[in-house]
Amino acid sequence: IIAFDSKKTDLIEWSYFNKNLLIPHQISSLGFAENILEGTLNKKINKSGAGKLNGYREILNLINDTKIDAVIIFGEANEIFESKDLKALLEAAIQNNIIIAANRTTADFVLHSSLIDTEYSIHKTEKKLIERSEVLGSSKTFPLAKAS
């Protein structure tokens, strides 16, 4: 769970609201979010790294080692999209088919899913190398849809 300063109140409210669903899970967090979650959940939270940059790297490594099932972020869109370190973490989550919740509503749906308490295998696909001509455009043309 990653939270930006602007979302401290949201994290507190959300963690209280979802306390019973969060307690059984192992949770890793960064910085002040760890303290908030330990307080609201009354359980030990795994703190990732010393400092924000090391924390992102540690979570990135956990994602690549398939030791994280979901990334939940509390932040404003501009905060999320402007962070290069968070962008790398999100790219790794996408490549590893890890759940990403970038707002409170999505986080609620993830936690309240019937799959949350079941054994679930993450489906991984082999990466397909894309030919340069496919990226830059090929001789194929595609008809455009007509507006009605």
N, C-alpha and C positions, 0 to 999 in steps of 0.2 A: 504494500500500500504506500503510495507516494502522495504527499499533500503539499501544496504551496501555501505560503503564509495567508493568502487571501481566503483560504477555504478551511481555516481552523475550526470555525463554528460548525460548518457543514460536516466535517469529519467527526466532531464530537456528537452531534445529533444523529448522524448515520450509524456510528458505532454503537450508541445506546439503543437505537431502533433495532439493530441487527445483532445485538449482543449474543442471544442464544444460538444464532447461526454461526457466528464468528468463533466462539469459544472452542469448539472442537477442532478447529483448524490451526495449523502451524502458520504463523504470520510473520513476515519480514517487513521492515519499514525503515524509513530514513528520518533522521533528525528528530524534530519536535513531534512528528507523527507517532513515533515510538512511545513517547511519554504520554501522549493523549490516549493512545490505544491501551497502554498498560493501565491507565487510570479508569477508562470507561469499561474495559473488559475484565479488569482485575486478574490479569494473567501476564506471564512473561512474553515479550515480543522480541523476535530476533532483530537486532539492530544491524543494518547493513553498512559496513565501512565506517571509517572515521572521516567525516566530511562528506559533502554532497557528491563530489566527483568520484571518490572512492566507493561510495554507496551505489552509485549508478553502475560502476564497473563490476562491483560484486553481484548486483542483481542481474546484470547482463551475463555474467559467467554462470549464474544459477539457471538462467533461461536456456543458455546454450547446452548446459549439462542436464536439461529436462528435469530440474528440481523445483520449478515453479509452474503452477497450473494456471495462474491468472495474475494479471497486473491491473491494479485498480488505482486510478489517478484522480485526485481532487485538485482542480486548478482551472484557471480561466483559459480559454482557447489560445489566446496570444501567448500566455506563459508556456503552455505545452508545446506549441509549434515553434517558438523561438529558442527553445533549449536544444542545443546540438547533442548533448549527452542523452537527454530523454529521447530524442529522435533516434539515436543509435539503439537504445533499449527497445523502443517500439518496433523498429525494423527487425530486430532479433526475435521479438515476440511474434511478429507476423510470419517470419520465415519458419519459426518452430511451431506454428499453429497454436499459439497460446492465447487464451482469452484476454482481451483488453477492454476494460471499462474506463472510459475517459470522462464519465460524469456520474452523478449520484443515481440517476434513474437506471442507467445500464448496470451499475453495481448492484442495485436492488434486484433487478431481474436475474442477474447471475447468481446471487446468493439464494434467491427464492426458487431457482430452477429445481426440478425433480432430479436432475443429474448431479447436483452438488454433493449428495451423500452416497453416490454409487461409484464403483470402480469404473473408470472411463479411460480408454486408451486414446491418446492423441494420435490422430491420423496425420502421418507425414508423407509427403510426396517427394519424389526425386526432383531436383531442380533441373529444368530444361534450359539448355543454353539457347539463347535467341540469336539467330543470325543477324548480323549488322543490317542487312538489307530489309529484314522484317521490321526493325526498329525505325529505320530511316524512311521506310515506305518502299513499296515494290510496284511492279507494273500493274498489279490488280487494282481494279476500281470497284467501289462499293456504292450502290445507289443510296441516295439520301431519302429519308422518309418525307412524305409530303405533309404539310400542315393542313389540318382540316378546319 
